[in-house]
Amino acid sequence: MLNIVVLVSGGGTNLQALLDAEETGKIRGGRIIHVISSNPDAYALERANRHGLCSSIVNRKAYLTAEEFDNELLKVLEGCEADLIVLAGFMCILGERVIQRYSNRIINVHPSLIPAFCGKGFYGLHVHKAALSYGVKLTGATVHFVNEIPDGGAIILQKAVEVHKGDTPEILQLRVMRQAEWEILPRAVSLFCEGKIIVKDNIATIED
């Protein structure tokens, strides 16, 4: 069984989707063992506590430099013996040392169909505001590996979601979470833990 560590910063809805998937047997070959929050007030910590999970706080604001933050984060990850790191609403940019140490072992869920509405500055409601401003009829979510380029790692899974007339960013955000993020993130985690994802030249393929 692979050790899964989930990184969070806020409410933890994607963490909850992972916990629910694990409880119903949808995540095979791995188990969530630890939750790390960059925010001491994140409700995600309460979700972790309710499920009997160990948690740590690595508060970005407590460190003067990104390097100090990365060093502490690495210390916690290595102490957990993490095999897979899942960014579930983690609002900090990981440094090069962390990314290289866990190359192709960090996955993130992004609330758009990459390469649309992604990269620096595109997170949370900003993504959905941009999609509505552009007038797209379809949006969705993407699970991808994390590399040094924001949202630039190999794509694992994507799922499209319809944009409805009269949508607000908040309404669209919830639909994307319910119809895409909460479905493809646990599936991608399971595929990784089952050893079914192969990455070559920044392209991910899934084996049957």
Buried (B, 14 or more C-beta within 10 A) or exposed (E): EBBBBBBBBBBBBBBBBBBBBBEEEBBEBBEBBBBBBBBEEBBBBEBBEEBEBEBBBBBBEEBEEBEEBBBBBBEBBEEBEBBBBBBBBBBBBBBEBBBEBBEBBBBBBBBBBBEBBBEEEBBEEEBBBBBBEEEBEEBBBBBBBBBEEBBBBBBBBBBBBEBEEEBEBEBBBBBBBEBBBBBBBBBBBBBBBBEBBEBEEBEBEBEE
